[in-house]
Amino acid sequence: MTITKSSPVSLPATGYLRLPDVLRLYPVSRSTWWAGCRSGRYPPPIKLGVRCTAWRAEDIRALIERAANAEAMA
């Protein structure tokens, strides 16, 4: 059995993040993430191609900052 470590994901200043990278930064399940995108809780995806979906790094950064601020206030 091979155990692989996930490399840390750095959040670029600009650009796009694919779903696995987003979920490493904001640890929720895939189904929770997609439900949150549909409901407006999480940022909407950007279609880069027929089978390529990503999220703007700026939107993910803002989401993480909002979550951190909400946690600090609680």
Stockholm file with secondary structure:
# STOCKHOLM 1.0

chainA/1-74         MTITKSSPVSLPATGYLRLPDVLRLYPVSRSTWWAGCRSGRYPPPIKLGVRCTAWRAEDIRALIERAANAEAMA
#=GR chainA/1-74 SS CCCCCCCCCCCCSSSEECHHHHHHHSCCCHHHHHHHHHHTSSCCCEEEETTEEEEEHHHHHHHHHHHHHHHHHC
#=GC SS_cons        CCCCCCCCCCCCSSSEECHHHHHHHSCCCHHHHHHHHHHTSSCCCEEEETTEEEEEHHHHHHHHHHHHHHHHHC
//
